[in-house]
Amino acid sequence: MQQTPLEVRRAFGLLFIGVSISVGVASILSEVVFERNDPTYYYVIVWFGSFGVTFGTIFGRWKKIIPSIRGRMKNSVNWSTPIKAINGLCWAVPFATIGVFPSLYQYLILIGIGLGNVSTYLFMKKFSGLVNNEQIIVGGIALVAIPLAVLIDSTFISNQTIAVIISRFMIAVAYGVGGAFALHAKE
């Protein structure tokens, strides 16, 4: 059964809200793990657990949104290989660069989320005829958060851990705002 554009937008709204909740909860729990000096593998449990519980709840309750999400993601299959490569690089390069510059990872994650969402929005609009405003909202907030994160990190905070948590919360806010926009969209 074909979903309407509004149903697809709302499905992505739930997806984005799920990412927001997962990142927010995992950020808080990661700080607890850090403060208690728990074993490193606890971070894996916290992050996988946060995403697993959140998305298990969302997808378990609203199983019909999975085809909507899958259908929208398949729009990029018809893009030319160079466009797919550019979009993939916008997502992957900042994340891959974390291995080279681990001290900058909170900024690189924001760059990856920002560039990835913005490029996907632009390419979806140009090559698939879709205007996914929630995606440009997430990307825009993530990119705007970079100078804010740098300012906070270099001016107000002497503790790297707090700077990382703030960056994670900025990611959660970006996805939360984009998700709320999508859920409240009228068309």
C-alpha positions as CSV (number, residue, x, y, z in Angstrom):
1,M,0.0,0.0,0.0
2,Q,1.4,3.4,-1.0
3,Q,1.8,5.9,1.8
4,T,1.0,9.6,1.3
5,P,3.8,12.1,1.5
6,L,2.4,13.3,4.8
7,E,2.5,9.7,6.2
8,V,6.1,9.4,5.1
9,R,7.0,12.7,6.6
10,R,5.5,11.7,9.9
11,A,7.3,8.4,9.8
12,F,10.6,10.3,9.5
13,G,9.4,12.5,12.3
14,L,9.1,9.4,14.5
15,L,12.5,8.2,13.3
16,F,14.1,11.6,14.1
17,I,12.4,11.8,17.5
18,G,13.7,8.3,18.2
19,V,17.3,9.4,17.3
20,S,16.9,12.4,19.5
21,I,15.7,10.4,22.5
22,S,18.3,7.7,22.0
23,V,21.2,10.2,21.8
24,G,19.9,12.2,24.8
25,V,19.5,9.1,27.0
26,A,22.7,7.5,25.9
27,S,24.6,10.8,26.5
28,I,23.3,10.9,30.1
29,L,24.0,7.2,30.8
30,S,27.5,7.5,29.2
31,E,28.3,10.2,31.7
32,V,27.1,8.0,34.5
33,V,29.4,5.2,33.2
34,F,32.3,7.6,32.9
35,E,31.8,9.0,36.4
36,R,31.6,5.5,38.0
37,N,34.7,4.4,36.1
38,D,32.7,1.4,34.8
39,P,34.3,-0.9,32.2
40,T,34.6,0.5,28.6
41,Y,32.2,-2.1,27.2
42,Y,29.4,-0.5,29.3
43,Y,29.4,2.3,26.7
44,V,28.5,-0.2,24.0
45,I,25.7,-1.5,26.1
46,V,24.4,2.0,26.9
47,W,24.4,3.2,23.2
48,F,23.1,0.0,21.7
49,G,20.6,-0.3,24.6
50,S,19.4,3.3,24.2
51,F,18.8,2.9,20.5
52,G,17.4,-0.6,20.8
53,V,14.9,0.2,23.4
54,T,13.8,3.4,21.7
55,F,13.5,2.0,18.2
56,G,12.1,-1.3,19.5
57,T,9.3,0.7,21.1
58,I,8.7,2.9,18.1
59,F,8.8,0.2,15.5
60,G,7.0,-2.3,17.7
61,R,4.1,0.1,18.2
62,W,4.0,1.6,14.7
63,K,5.2,-1.2,12.4
64,K,3.6,0.5,9.4
65,I,6.2,3.3,9.5
66,I,9.0,1.0,8.4
67,P,7.9,0.7,4.8
68,S,7.5,4.5,4.6
69,I,11.0,5.0,5.8
70,R,12.4,2.3,3.5
71,G,10.5,3.8,0.6
72,R,11.8,7.3,1.1
73,M,15.4,6.0,1.5
74,K,15.1,4.1,-1.8
75,N,14.7,7.4,-3.7
76,S,18.4,7.8,-3.8
77,V,18.9,4.5,-5.7
78,N,18.1,6.2,-9.0
79,W,20.7,9.0,-8.5
80,S,23.7,8.9,-10.7
81,T,26.9,7.3,-9.2
82,P,28.7,10.6,-8.8
83,I,25.8,12.1,-6.8
84,K,25.5,9.0,-4.7
85,A,29.3,9.2,-4.0
86,I,29.1,12.9,-3.1
87,N,26.2,12.3,-0.7
88,G,28.0,9.3,0.8
89,L,31.2,11.3,1.3
90,C,29.3,14.1,3.0
91,W,28.1,11.5,5.5
92,A,31.2,9.3,5.8
93,V,34.2,11.6,5.6
94,P,33.6,13.5,8.8
95,F,33.0,10.2,10.7
96,A,36.0,8.5,9.2
97,T,38.1,11.5,10.1
98,I,37.4,10.9,13.8
99,G,40.1,8.2,13.7
100,V,42.7,10.7,12.5
101,F,41.5,13.6,14.8
102,P,39.9,11.9,17.9
103,S,40.2,15.1,19.9
104,L,37.8,16.8,17.5
105,Y,35.2,14.1,17.3
106,Q,32.4,16.1,18.8
107,Y,32.8,18.7,16.0
108,L,33.3,16.0,13.3
109,I,30.0,14.3,14.4
110,L,28.2,17.6,14.0
111,I,29.8,18.1,10.6
112,G,28.9,14.6,9.5
113,I,25.2,15.0,10.6
114,G,25.0,18.5,9.2
115,L,26.6,17.9,5.8
116,G,24.9,14.5,5.4
117,N,21.4,15.8,6.1
118,V,22.0,19.0,4.0
119,S,23.4,17.1,1.0
120,T,20.6,14.5,1.2
121,Y,18.0,17.2,1.3
122,L,19.5,19.0,-1.7
123,F,19.9,15.9,-3.8
124,M,16.4,14.6,-2.8
125,K,15.0,18.0,-3.9
126,K,16.9,18.2,-7.1
127,F,16.9,14.6,-8.3
128,S,13.8,13.0,-6.6
129,G,11.5,16.0,-6.5
130,L,11.1,15.7,-2.7
131,V,11.2,18.5,-0.2
132,N,12.1,17.0,3.1
133,N,12.2,20.1,5.3
134,E,12.8,18.2,8.5
135,Q,16.1,17.0,7.0
136,I,17.4,20.5,6.2
137,I,16.3,21.5,9.7
138,V,18.4,18.8,11.3
139,G,21.4,19.5,9.0
140,G,21.1,23.3,9.5
141,I,20.9,23.0,13.3
142,A,23.9,20.6,13.4
143,L,26.0,23.0,11.2
144,V,25.0,26.1,13.2
145,A,25.8,24.2,16.4
146,I,29.5,23.7,15.4
147,P,30.6,27.3,16.1
148,L,28.5,27.3,19.2
149,A,30.2,24.1,20.4
150,V,33.7,25.5,19.6
151,L,32.8,28.7,21.5
152,I,31.5,26.8,24.5
153,D,34.4,24.3,24.4
154,S,37.1,27.0,24.1
155,T,35.6,29.7,26.3
156,F,33.4,28.4,29.0
157,I,34.3,24.8,29.6
158,S,37.6,23.4,30.8
159,N,36.3,19.9,31.0
160,Q,36.4,18.0,27.7
161,T,33.7,15.6,28.9
162,I,31.2,18.3,29.4
163,A,32.0,19.7,25.9
164,V,31.3,16.3,24.4
165,I,28.0,16.0,26.3
166,I,26.9,19.4,25.1
167,S,27.7,18.5,21.5
168,R,25.6,15.3,21.9
169,F,22.7,17.3,23.3
170,M,23.0,19.6,20.3
171,I,22.6,16.5,18.1
172,A,19.6,15.4,20.1
173,V,18.1,18.9,19.8
174,A,18.7,19.0,16.0
175,Y,16.9,15.6,15.5
176,G,14.2,16.5,18.0
177,V,13.3,19.8,16.3
178,G,13.4,18.1,12.8
179,G,11.2,15.3,14.1
180,A,8.7,17.6,15.8
181,F,8.5,19.7,12.6
182,A,7.8,16.5,10.6
183,L,5.2,15.3,13.1
184,H,3.3,18.6,13.1
185,A,3.5,19.2,9.3
186,K,0.3,19.8,7.6
187,E,1.4,18.6,4.1
